[in-house]
């Protein structure tokens, strides 16, 4: 395989070396520098990708990370961020997110940052910057993870021994260990929480002909509201069913959460501990996966019961 064919199939021939059977990109100076430079240009976006949900939703961030990781084949990043995704919960995506994943995979295929111009038609600059930073961050992590496997392949003689390359790979792995170990520990914790968190079963609610619109909307929204494993662990394990009323326009309903399940009923229950006020449009957008800044308009006031 020559250099020209490697440009069209960069993932399958990362080192342009016919004698090296290890066909994944590793952390060399040439492979890492473009991504380090990209991180330097977009560092505020990296902060926003974790600190501002209105810029980049956590579930979208993890999907971008896993899309890049799938291309690069890093098993460590796949396990870490697969744990994150399981913890956050699987929520349906829209066509706008599909475009982000196409861009992320294209960058991974190319082995370098690509022009995000097409995304500018639908996304604001701060979101694009966060996406670029997310792709760059996981690319560096993928390269380091693959380097670990590359070293293991050298140690087991499944890969030719190269003293200079081995020293470079050891240096790259050593520099990443202080960050990698805590990330592995955090992933193990998230995986444990996801495993012990109870699953949301059938939701008790009035018959179809008796339930009002808000009850139906809440029933559809509940799997999304309780997608996060930590939320399910806390809410569904409450020792009693806690009644919380919801008012959307002129329509009201009460949800009782705890003791392993959820019950919905029409109207504001007399024992409701709080009333959540909002608009039906907000809940409908949540159900369709389009909830953005509107959730900030929801307010809570004490209940009367």
Secondary structure in CASP SS format (residue, H / E / C, confidence):
PFRMAT SS
TARGET T0000
AUTHOR 0000-0000-0000
METHOD secondary structure of the structure
MODEL  1
X C 1.00
X C 1.00
X H 1.00
X H 1.00
X H 1.00
X H 1.00
X H 1.00
X H 1.00
X C 1.00
X C 1.00
X C 1.00
X C 1.00
X C 1.00
X C 1.00
X C 1.00
X C 1.00
X C 1.00
X C 1.00
X C 1.00
X C 1.00
X C 1.00
X C 1.00
X C 1.00
X C 1.00
X C 1.00
X C 1.00
X C 1.00
X C 1.00
X H 1.00
X H 1.00
X H 1.00
X H 1.00
X H 1.00
X H 1.00
X H 1.00
X H 1.00
X H 1.00
X H 1.00
X H 1.00
X H 1.00
X H 1.00
X H 1.00
X H 1.00
X H 1.00
X H 1.00
X H 1.00
X H 1.00
X H 1.00
X H 1.00
X H 1.00
X H 1.00
X C 1.00
X C 1.00
X C 1.00
X C 1.00
X C 1.00
X C 1.00
X H 1.00
X H 1.00
X H 1.00
X H 1.00
X H 1.00
X H 1.00
X H 1.00
X H 1.00
X H 1.00
X H 1.00
X H 1.00
X H 1.00
X H 1.00
X H 1.00
X H 1.00
X C 1.00
X C 1.00
X H 1.00
X H 1.00
X H 1.00
X H 1.00
X H 1.00
X H 1.00
X H 1.00
X H 1.00
X H 1.00
X H 1.00
X H 1.00
X H 1.00
X H 1.00
X H 1.00
X C 1.00
X C 1.00
X C 1.00
X C 1.00
X C 1.00
X C 1.00
X H 1.00
X H 1.00
X H 1.00
X H 1.00
X H 1.00
X H 1.00
X H 1.00
X H 1.00
X H 1.00
X H 1.00
X H 1.00
X H 1.00
X H 1.00
X H 1.00
X H 1.00
X H 1.00
X C 1.00
X C 1.00
X C 1.00
X C 1.00
X C 1.00
X C 1.00
X H 1.00
X H 1.00
X H 1.00
X H 1.00
X H 1.00
X C 1.00
X C 1.00
X C 1.00
X H 1.00
X H 1.00
X H 1.00
X H 1.00
X H 1.00
X H 1.00
X H 1.00
X H 1.00
X H 1.00
X H 1.00
X H 1.00
X H 1.00
X H 1.00
X H 1.00
X H 1.00
X H 1.00
X H 1.00
X H 1.00
X H 1.00
X H 1.00
X H 1.00
X H 1.00
X H 1.00
X H 1.00
X H 1.00
X H 1.00
X H 1.00
X H 1.00
X H 1.00
X H 1.00
X H 1.00
X C 1.00
X C 1.00
X C 1.00
X C 1.00
X C 1.00
X C 1.00
X C 1.00
X H 1.00
X H 1.00
X H 1.00
X H 1.00
X H 1.00
X H 1.00
X H 1.00
X H 1.00
X H 1.00
X H 1.00
X H 1.00
X H 1.00
X H 1.00
X H 1.00
X H 1.00
X H 1.00
X H 1.00
X H 1.00
X H 1.00
X H 1.00
X H 1.00
X H 1.00
X H 1.00
X H 1.00
X H 1.00
X H 1.00
X H 1.00
X H 1.00
X H 1.00
X H 1.00
X H 1.00
X H 1.00
X H 1.00
X H 1.00
X C 1.00
X C 1.00
X C 1.00
X C 1.00
X C 1.00
X C 1.00
X C 1.00
X E 1.00
X C 1.00
X C 1.00
X C 1.00
X C 1.00
X C 1.00
X C 1.00
X C 1.00
X C 1.00
X H 1.00
X H 1.00
X H 1.00
X H 1.00
X H 1.00
X H 1.00
X H 1.00
X H 1.00
X H 1.00
X H 1.00
X H 1.00
X H 1.00
X H 1.00
X C 1.00
X C 1.00
X C 1.00
X H 1.00
X H 1.00
X H 1.00
X H 1.00
X H 1.00
X H 1.00
X H 1.00
X C 1.00
X C 1.00
X C 1.00
X C 1.00
X C 1.00
X C 1.00
X E 1.00
X E 1.00
X E 1.00
X E 1.00
X E 1.00
X E 1.00
X E 1.00
X C 1.00
X C 1.00
X E 1.00
X E 1.00
X E 1.00
X E 1.00
X E 1.00
X E 1.00
X E 1.00
X E 1.00
X C 1.00
X C 1.00
X E 1.00
X E 1.00
X E 1.00
X E 1.00
X E 1.00
X E 1.00
X C 1.00
X C 1.00
X C 1.00
X C 1.00
X C 1.00
X C 1.00
X C 1.00
X E 1.00
X E 1.00
X E 1.00
X E 1.00
X E 1.00
X C 1.00
X H 1.00
X H 1.00
X H 1.00
X H 1.00
X H 1.00
X H 1.00
X H 1.00
X H 1.00
X C 1.00
X C 1.00
X C 1.00
X C 1.00
X C 1.00
X H 1.00
X H 1.00
X H 1.00
X H 1.00
X H 1.00
X C 1.00
X E 1.00
X E 1.00
X E 1.00
X E 1.00
X C 1.00
X C 1.00
X C 1.00
END
